[in-house]
Amino acid sequence: MTEVGGSRGAQHPGGGVLLTTTVGSFGKPEYLQKARNAFARGKLGKTELEELERKATTEWIRVQEDLDLDILVDGEMYRGDMVAHFAELLDGYTVGGLVRAYGNRYYHKPIISGKVARPKPMTVDWFTFAQSLTDRPVKGMLTGPYTMLDWSYLESYPTRRDAALALAEAIRLEAEDLDRAGAKYIQIDEPAIHARPEELDIAIEAMGIVTQNLKAKTISHICYGDFAAIYPKVLDLPVDQLDLAMVNYEYKYLDLFDRDPFTKEMAIGIVDVHKHALESVEEAAEGIRKGLKYVPADKLLPHPDCGLKTRPVEESIAKCRIVVEATKVVRQELAKASR
Amino acid sequence: MKTTVIGAYPKISDETGGQALRNALHRHDRGEIDDGELATVQDGATRAAIAEIEGTGIDILNDGQIRWDDLFAPFAKAWGGVSRGPLERYYDNNTYFRQPLIEGKITTDGKTLVRDFAFARGQTTHELKAAICGPLTFATLAIDKHYRTLEDRVAAVADALAAEITGLGAAGATLIDVEEPALVAQPQHIELARAAFQRLAAAGVPLALQTYFFPADRVLELLASFPVAQIGLDIRSRDTTVLRRLDVFGEKTIVLGIVEARNTRLETRDELTKLAEEALKLVKPDRLWLAPTTSLEFLPHDVAVKKLAVLAEAARVAGGVVA
């Protein structure tokens, strides 16, 4: 892991302040949804599906450039669930039966049923492909070991810590391959990190294994849970940047930083990804201003609260546009204030 | 020594024909079937769940909560002053519930669950218990724009739940689970919960206080004085010493959660029997019920069925029925 600021810090528009980004996933275009369904029914081959996934990835890279986002993502056109995707590629996992997430939504919750190992790189080709499409930095995107553990059933390790550390070794190999492939940013998501606050030390220990040798700037996305229960201890998570859902909680967690200052870079969620309604640019800008009370502009990155995969394509774009426009407003304010 | 289930049963399965309810809900959302057609499918799924639980050898059944989107949904839909709010993660699970949104005085006719309970009871000759959410759990997970304090909110929810208990009692319920994970998640509120349970108990139907997800170690002695007939304890989700302290409950029945309802690893009969035998050192057999730790809906359907079968078998062995 590098110092904050990163030895590979890219040149960005906006003078390197308030760099805009997104959390990782975007809505899949209709043709890809249909293709995935056809693939699941055995009506479409893997090669044909991958071709459409590359097409959709290319489109999302163009959209992000057109929106003028600073740090891009590949949009995860090749993924369904963030844990199941890796579980399918790692040894030691089996696919479980359907369980309900909420309402009438179900998913196949994976089972850690053997010794976890990474037989081959899982995301490097997608990163390399996406990065080849743009001069702007594209983030390498991984799911963290604690979340991989917590969102899986566990049958084959005696303790949760044992399983988390085994997962960390497998994810470390992937992160180091992304690093070697030139990723300037590697994001290792831990949305489950507050599920059991008493296990925060396990999450920190496991993340330390993943990030120990990386040159890239490291990020971890955390969302939807009791952030207060893990703060300020979560500042010990060995990453450079925490990527936090904030607007969904009406920015209440910023109050925690009055007592214990926030010491990392922060990607701040300023548009809610689980609402169809669009925030106004001014509302989103106000979110950035709230964040600036605690984190300086060169370490604050405006973005949506979470991945946008649950939103239709046009809504994803509209939400991102608000992030960019709100950031422009605040950048101008900062520029005016510094004159 | 009896066996029972707690909470929700898997609504669908991976087996052929096992997704009728899921498909019906999708079709209902698209306007392709009406409320009556959906209700028929829901009744069918309820009937199947009851038959299946009964078939595994479990003694005391429930209706599987097939119509419940989450622990609060039936009440948030039916009560005045409450609606269903935004999604939030449900404790330490990777599942979500809609937060009850309280925007006015909570009111109910007390008949929210009566129809479904009566239907479920008609599907079996076994004893079948009802269930409601706990007042503290509802109140601590709700978004409240009406009541001024947590105390006021808990009292209002408890009064509404007491009306539901009265309604269920009139419909023939002889035992009602009160699912109250908040009591062990936030044990600092135990006195508030006790006052709420006094309101529930006044309705005059025997209650089973079901705690789960978190250990009850810190509040065990205090739980013993709650005005309920049964106390449910989860001894698998986290490390706990309660198995060695079960003698604090006097004449109350203990519903011991010995089957992990949130992990697919299948317990062995011997493993469960040993836990039951450990409990029997401190509790008489007629005051010990064995159960999963919580709702089996956290598991795929096929695993839930297998776990219940092992539970029933372990109870028979521990009870001396099988040599």
HADDOCK unambig.tbl for C-alpha pairs under 7 A between the chains (distance, minus, plus):
assign (segid A and resid 97 and name CA) (segid B and resid 14 and name CA) 6.31 0.50 0.50
assign (segid A and resid 97 and name CA) (segid B and resid 300 and name CA) 4.87 0.50 0.50
assign (segid A and resid 98 and name CA) (segid B and resid 13 and name CA) 6.76 0.50 0.50
assign (segid A and resid 98 and name CA) (segid B and resid 14 and name CA) 6.39 0.50 0.50
assign (segid A and resid 98 and name CA) (segid B and resid 300 and name CA) 5.45 0.50 0.50
assign (segid A and resid 99 and name CA) (segid B and resid 298 and name CA) 6.46 0.50 0.50
assign (segid A and resid 99 and name CA) (segid B and resid 299 and name CA) 6.15 0.50 0.50
assign (segid A and resid 99 and name CA) (segid B and resid 300 and name CA) 5.37 0.50 0.50
assign (segid A and resid 101 and name CA) (segid B and resid 94 and name CA) 6.94 0.50 0.50
assign (segid A and resid 101 and name CA) (segid B and resid 95 and name CA) 4.55 0.50 0.50
assign (segid A and resid 101 and name CA) (segid B and resid 96 and name CA) 6.18 0.50 0.50
assign (segid A and resid 102 and name CA) (segid B and resid 95 and name CA) 5.99 0.50 0.50
assign (segid A and resid 102 and name CA) (segid B and resid 96 and name CA) 5.22 0.50 0.50
assign (segid A and resid 102 and name CA) (segid B and resid 97 and name CA) 6.38 0.50 0.50
assign (segid A and resid 103 and name CA) (segid B and resid 69 and name CA) 5.43 0.50 0.50
assign (segid A and resid 104 and name CA) (segid B and resid 22 and name CA) 6.31 0.50 0.50
assign (segid A and resid 151 and name CA) (segid B and resid 94 and name CA) 6.20 0.50 0.50
assign (segid A and resid 153 and name CA) (segid B and resid 263 and name CA) 5.26 0.50 0.50
assign (segid A and resid 153 and name CA) (segid B and resid 264 and name CA) 6.04 0.50 0.50
assign (segid A and resid 154 and name CA) (segid B and resid 263 and name CA) 6.59 0.50 0.50
assign (segid A and resid 155 and name CA) (segid B and resid 265 and name CA) 5.21 0.50 0.50
assign (segid A and resid 195 and name CA) (segid B and resid 92 and name CA) 4.43 0.50 0.50
assign (segid A and resid 196 and name CA) (segid B and resid 92 and name CA) 6.20 0.50 0.50
assign (segid A and resid 224 and name CA) (segid B and resid 88 and name CA) 6.86 0.50 0.50
assign (segid A and resid 224 and name CA) (segid B and resid 89 and name CA) 6.58 0.50 0.50
assign (segid A and resid 225 and name CA) (segid B and resid 89 and name CA) 6.42 0.50 0.50
